[in-house]
Structures are given as structure tokens and as C-alpha cells.
Amino acid sequence: QVQLVESGGGLVQPGESLRLSCATSGSIFGIYAMGWYRQAPGKQRELVARLSNDGGTNYADSVKGRFTISRDNAKTTVYLQMNSLKPEDTAVYYCNFQTLHIDYWGQGTQVTVSS
């Protein structure tokens, strides 16, 4: 079974940067969007950034101008570059690959922003 493997989370201070990566363990066909979501303690999971097949992007208002989503040409890896991190960005971050029939999710990676 194909899995999404995330990396890049950690503990940083406010204003610093992190880059998250999410790679597939095998081939996934029919991907039409790739994205990142996050869930903070006591809150619902929310969309952070989404990248469509046509290159279109959507960002949560709270991260616009600070976060950038990208992917490799083979659509096997999606990245999230996070700059100017704030304490309110603290959450577990999950990657997501959408196909017509199945949504694939990563296991989550913890991002903690604290001084």
C-alpha cells in the first residue's frame, strides 16, 4: 500500500524557517491536487496550502506571503517552505494527495514555534 512519508518538522524560534517534505513510497496515479493541512491541539484540521495539477495554488489567509507550496516534476514529492514562523503556526502538519477515488494522507509531522 502506498504511503506518504513526511519529514522536516521540528522546534524553531519565532521568525525562523522550516521546509517540510512529503514523498510517496510508491506510484500514485491520477493525482489532481497535493496539499498541506495542519491541526493544532483542540482545533480542527485546516487547509494550509493546496497545489492543483494546473499549477494553481490556495493558501490559508494566515500563511499567505510566508508559506510556499511546491512539488517535483514527477509529482512524487510535495514541499512546504515556511518562513517567518509564528507561535500560532504550531501544529501537526499533514500532507495530502488527492485522486478521484482516494485521498492519501501522511502520518503528520510536528512543528513547534516557541522562544
C-alpha angles and dihedrals in degrees: 000000000000116000134191113229118201130198140166104067123130149119118307138163123250111281095027128113138239133184119212122201131194122189132181120239090215143358121311117191128205099023110172099170141015125197153160126237131180138203124199122197111285093007136100122258110267137193114256102174138346132195120198128206090256090057096256117145137204125194134186109252090240093062103036111128093016106060128053127192121205141158140203120258093253091056091232097115134040124193136200116200108199119193132176091021119202131201089251089063088070108121146105107281121213128191121217134197115195125206130169094267108018138042113209120206134193122228093251133253125225120239116188122183112191141137 
